[in-house]
Amino acid sequence: MTPLVVVDADVLGRQRTGEETYVTNLLRELPAVAPDLRFAAVTRRPDLVPAGVEAVALPARSQELRMAWSLPRLLRRLRPKVAHFQHAL
């Protein structure tokens, strides 16, 4: 099975300028430079995930609840080899 890399892409569509630009470009470039890996982006806005990356929707009313409960549960289900976050989890 191809190893899965998960990127926390919650900033997509949230007008967080530098953070959003970083994640968007990371998701655009990673599949081309690492074709031997699968990439998934966990986001509230799956429509903004670039082609070549699996969009995983994770709605959230509260950022604290998302980070403390919803996202860890999702990661246990997805079982990625690597997960990338911009903030401490």
C-alpha positions in Angstrom: 0.0 0.0 0.0 1.2 3.5 -0.9 2.2 5.5 2.3 -0.2 8.3 3.1 0.9 11.8 4.1 -1.8 14.0 5.7 -1.6 17.8 5.6 -3.7 19.9 7.9 -5.2 22.3 5.4 -7.7 24.0 7.7 -6.4 27.4 6.6 -7.7 27.0 3.0 -10.3 29.6 2.2 -9.9 31.4 5.6 -8.0 34.5 4.4 -4.9 33.8 6.4 -2.6 35.1 3.7 0.8 33.6 4.4 -0.4 30.4 6.0 -3.0 29.8 3.2 -0.4 30.5 0.5 2.1 28.1 2.1 -0.5 25.2 2.4 -1.9 25.8 -1.1 1.6 25.7 -2.7 2.7 22.7 -0.5 -0.3 20.7 -1.7 0.2 21.8 -5.3 3.9 20.7 -5.4 4.1 17.6 -3.2 2.5 15.1 -5.5 4.9 16.1 -8.3 8.1 15.7 -6.2 7.0 12.6 -4.4 4.9 10.5 -6.8 5.5 7.4 -4.6 3.4 8.8 -1.8 -0.4 9.5 -1.4 -1.4 13.0 -0.1 -4.5 14.0 1.7 -5.6 17.4 2.9 -7.9 17.7 6.0 -9.9 20.9 5.5 -13.3 22.6 6.0 -13.1 23.5 2.3 -12.5 20.4 0.2 -13.4 22.4 -3.0 -10.1 24.3 -2.6 -7.8 21.2 -2.4 -5.6 21.1 -5.6 -5.9 18.2 -8.0 -3.7 15.2 -7.1 -4.5 15.5 -3.4 -7.3 13.7 -1.7 -9.6 16.1 0.1 -10.8 15.0 3.5 -13.6 17.2 4.9 -13.6 17.9 8.6 -16.2 20.5 9.6 -15.6 22.4 12.8 -17.5 24.9 14.9 -14.7 25.2 17.4 -11.0 25.2 16.6 -10.3 23.8 20.1 -12.7 20.9 19.7 -11.3 20.2 16.2 -7.7 20.0 17.4 -8.4 18.2 20.6 -11.0 15.7 19.5 -12.1 15.6 15.8 -8.7 15.7 14.1 -7.0 13.1 16.3 -10.0 10.7 15.8 -9.7 11.3 12.0 -6.0 10.6 12.1 -6.5 7.4 13.9 -9.0 6.3 11.2 -6.7 7.4 8.3 -3.5 6.0 9.8 -1.0 8.2 7.9 2.7 7.5 7.9 3.3 11.3 8.3 1.1 14.2 9.3 2.0 17.9 8.8 0.6 20.7 10.9 1.4 24.4 11.1 0.5 24.5 14.8 1.1 22.1 17.7 -1.4 19.3 18.0 
